[in-house]
């Protein structure tokens, strides 16, 4: 958390609010938030004078394309927030980085758990050469590469539960705990099912369910169970209509059977024992 829908919600908000505005300065309040350059004191000089021309998303990463041909990379990790605010607004307790714009607005990176990261990628440098996590990402769920054939081939030799596999960013980029549970429910696949035993029709249903649940959540502005906010400080609304995630003991929305929870590789899996058999 945040997962693909939350990051995509932030990306869309940033594209609406921050484009074509010059960064003139900022303030790094927690040095370890800056993953590159190696010295955080070089981060802001690299950004100064740049204009954000477009925000992109790759998996759970945000990438701002800059007029200087450099890039700004952001990973929210567990508790990161990107907030577009007036500079005179009081600093949130966990503000880690501030970027000041000539429009007299600022972009704040707020991160309670301090796992989030930011990168400045020098001009002419491929982002993945600096942000090395990009190198291992599997296909985006909305891309043509995320086909039934791809998924069937990728799963055929895996001897681990499908819920665990879906959390592997090298299999599919951006899916995390929430939407893996939701997609498995919609496809009728139990979370403990070994990947190699999945039938083709199950894989077809699962691929369609992953895309469906991500689209629905994006339309709802993502999920807020703890602290996710969009760039204007608004909660996501998907949590109120979740099928199984975080609903242990509540009646299934389809068959009324109580939702169950189990642990797989240290992560929770929520499922309906009746609908997912």
Secondary structure, DSSP 8 states (H G I E B T S, - for coil): ---HHHHHHHHHHHHHHSTT-BEEEEEES-GGGEEESSSGGGHHHHHTT-BEEEEEEETTEEEEEETTS-EEEEE-TTTEEEEEE-TTS---TTEEEEEEETTS-EEEEEESSS--EEEEE-TT--HHHHSGGGGG--EETTSTTS-HHHHHHHHTT--SBHHHHHT-TTTEET--HHHHHHHHHHHT--TT-BGGG--HHHHHHHHHHHHHHHHHHHHTT-B-SSS---TTS---BGGGG-SSTT-TTSB-TTT--B-EEEEETTEEEEE-TTT--
